[in-house]
């Protein structure tokens, strides 16, 4: 009987104590363990830095926390206190949370095409402090204003181009011409739109002169000619320098397995302006 009581006490103590231990990502040890046990593609909620976060997929949420909160892949240094940030592919809102936390006076315009994920995004952003300068749109980023078919995946991989989930979950979305938002100085432009960047980037190239920093997640589309070289040339021609980092492993043995399942390349491309010696 005593052993049973001690075992119950240890479990309760561990559970209560773990709620008070916070990891470097702002999530408690208790919630971190809870997320790992969650089923994929089910809506859940956890606390991050004491703020409630809703998400539709535990795997996508963990991946986003690691990239955005821990690795800080969107970190940049603006030259003013009120940077304009355009966030294409806002998902659950972790990127917006990161920007607001670091730049509380920033103006942020966010786009999310998946209507179900957009609802979670809106709920999350409504709970942020200093959110009055955040403008959200339940729209897809594209080359013109029109209605398009969008493949919902339930997490980070919803796309105008490909049905990654093979669920045949197709909805109509309103698309916007991103170029219309670039007739002004943009301190940070994030483009993570699951393959549509292969068309949008060439469409907006004449407006990229107004962008100081660009984060591009590049997805090489299967069945289409590889165009990474053209994109890198475009970035150079508009005055960017770039740094490339692997975003997702697509082929571990490309000499043997020559046909990846999703993309032929998935890369994070960090684009920035070279500072002059006088700066």
Protein Blocks (a to p, Z undefined) as FASTA:
>chain_A
ZZmmmmmmmmmmmmmmmmmpccfkopafklmmmmmmpcehiacdddeehiacddfbfklm
mmmmmmmmmnommgccdfbfbdcdddehjknommmmmmmmmmmmbccddddfblmlmmmm
mmmmmmpghklmcccddddddfbdcddddddehiamgcfkbcfkonopacddddddfklm
mmcccfbdcddeehplmmmmmmmmmmmmmpmbdcddddddehiacfklmmmmmmmmnopa
cddddfbdfbfblmlmmcdfkbmcdcdddddddddfkZZ
